[in-house]
Amino acid sequence: MEIISKPPRDCSNTELETFERLVSAGGEVLLAGLRQRIRNAERLIFINDGECVAVGAIKNPNAAYKASIFKKSNASEQSKYQYELGWFYVSSIARGKGYGRALMEETKKLLAGTACFATTRENNAPMHHLFIQFGFSRLGQPYKSDNDDYSLNLYVTS
C-alpha cells in the first residue's frame, strides 16, 4: 500500500481525474463544479495498491457552505473549524482491507491537531466508527441532505 498526500496544484491531470472519478463513484457529492472544489482543497490523499483504490481530502470549505452545514445541524461555533474532511471513498473491490483507516490515519497526521469538521450519512456506521476512533464527536442534529433523500451527521474534532 502506498499513501500519497499533496496539494492539488502538485497533482498531475491524471491524478486529478482519478480523484474525481473515485469521488463521483461514491454518488454522494454534487458533481457540478466538483473539479474546481477539488482544486481548492488543502490536500488530496491517494491510496494505491496496484492502482488507486481510495481517496480522501482535507478541504477548504467556503464560508457560506460551512455556515449552511452548521445551521442545518443546529450546531454553533463554526468559526473554530478551519478545514473539512471529505471525499473519503474506498472503491467497492477494496473495502474491508483497512484503506478507510489508512485514510483517517494520514488525515489526522496531516491535521496535527487543527480543528476540522466532516459530514457523513446518518446510516454510514463504518464511517461513524472511524470518526469516533480518531477523536471526532458528533455535533448537533442530523439534517436532510440537499443531494438526495437521506440525512447527514456533523462530526468535529479539535
N, C-alpha and C positions, 0 to 999 in steps of 0.2 A: 504494500500500500504506500502510495506517495501522496503527501499533502502539499499543495501549492497554495500560497496565500500572497496576493499582491493587489495593489491599487488597479482599478480598471484601465487607467491610462497606460499601464505597463503590460496589458494583455494584448495578445495578437487578435486579429479579426476572427480567426478560427476559435480561439478560446472564448471570445465574447459570444459567438454563435452557438458554441456548445453550451455555455452557461444559460443563454436564453432558451435554447431548445429544451434543456432539462427543467428549467423553471416552468416553462409553458406546459410541459408534460404533466406537471403536478396539478394543473387545472384550477388553481385557486387564486390566480392573480389576474388583474385587469391587463390584457395584452396591449391595449392602446398605450403607446409611449413607454413600453417596457424597456426597450433598448436604451432610451435616454435615462431612465431611472437606474438601470444597471451602470451606465457610465458615471452617474452621480454618486455611486456608492463609495464608501470609505475603503473597503477591502472586499475582494471576492475570494472565495475559498473553493478549491477544486480537490477532489479525491480521485486519484487514478489508481486503477488496479487492472492493468492491461488496456483499459480505456477509462474515460471519465465516468464514474459511477455515482458520484454525489457532488452536490454544490451547496453553498450557503454564502451569506453575505453579512457584513456589518454595513448597514445603510445609514445615509444621512437624510433623515426624513425632513420634508419641508414643514414649516411651522403650521400651516393650515391643516395638513394631513394629521400631524401629531395632535393638534387641538381637537380635531374631529374624533380621533380614536379615544382620547381621554374623556371627552364629553359623552360619547355614546356609551362608554363603560361606567359612567358616573364616578370617575376617579379624578383625583386632584394632583397637584404638584408636578405637572407635566414638564416644567422647566428643569427639573432635576435630571432628566433623561436625555442625554445628548444623542445617542445612537439607537437604532432599531436593528434587532436581529431579524433576518428574514430570508426568504427564498431558499430555505433548507429543503432539499429534495434528494432522496436516495432512489435511484432507478429501481423499478419493480424487481428486476432479476438480481439485485444486490442487497435486498432487505434482509435483516436478521443477521448481518455479519459484522455489526459494530461500527458501520460507517456514520450513523447518526451520532453516536457517542464521540467518534473522532472529530466530527464537525464541531460539536459543542466544546470539546477539549481545546481545539485550535482557537475557537472564537473566544473562549474565556482567557486564554493565554494572550491573545491579541488585545483584548479589552483591558487587561491588567487593572481591574477594579473600577473601571469607568462605568458609570450608571447607564443602563440601557433598558429598553422595553422590547417586547415581542408579542405577537398575537398568534393564536392557533385555534383551529376548530375546537369547539366545545367537546366533541366526541373523539379527539385525537389523543387517546390515552398514552401511547408511546411517547409523544412529544411532551405531554404534561409531566410524565415520569422523568424525562431528561431535564426539563426545566427545573423541577424540584431538586433533583440530584445535583445540579450545578448552581444551586443557590438562588434560584428565582422564586418569587412569591406571586400568587395570583392577586390581582388588584381590581377592585370594582366589581361590576356585574357583567354577566355575558350579554352580548349585544348581537343583533342580526347583521350579517354580512351584507354589503352592498352588491356583491358578486353573484349570490345565489341564495337558496333557501336553507341556510344553516347559521348557527350562532358561533361567535368567536369569544375567546377569553383573552384578557390582557395579563401579561406577566411582566414583572420588573425585577431588576437586581441593581444593587449599588456598588 
